């Protein structure tokens, strides 16, 4: 269990560090504003961020009320994680869980993406280990300003 916590903590800390490095370059425009309502049928496709030696890719599908797909994190010098995102659409967000392997140990963590006109922005915030995974403490305090927009390809 400590290994899973270390893996998720490392991933979160790396993403927060990247966020801090990019914070001086942030500009919000109409293309990164959250969409109020999402048409689930327009979501399927590949979403990708590549920059600063990092790659995040989500191959998203939709079926009935669910969204799901393969999610890859290859962040700089850190471990590479590949797993499955499973969730649903609520308002202008994708809300779900990421099931992945890190250092040979299965793990799960909450995920929320804001849907924008150009793609997806993942939300970050404090998490705790409970209910068999890493859960956000307060979703109202999530940050979406890290600059790693997963653009639809």
Beta strands, then each sheet from edge to edge (+ up, - down):
strand 1: 45-51
strand 2: 54-63
strand 3: 66-75
strand 4: 80-90
strand 5: 93-102
strand 6: 105-115
strand 7: 119-122
strand 8: 127-130
strand 9: 133-136
strand 10: 150-152
sheet 1: 1+ 2- 3+ 4- 5+ 6- 7+ 10- 1+
sheet 2: 8+ 9-
end
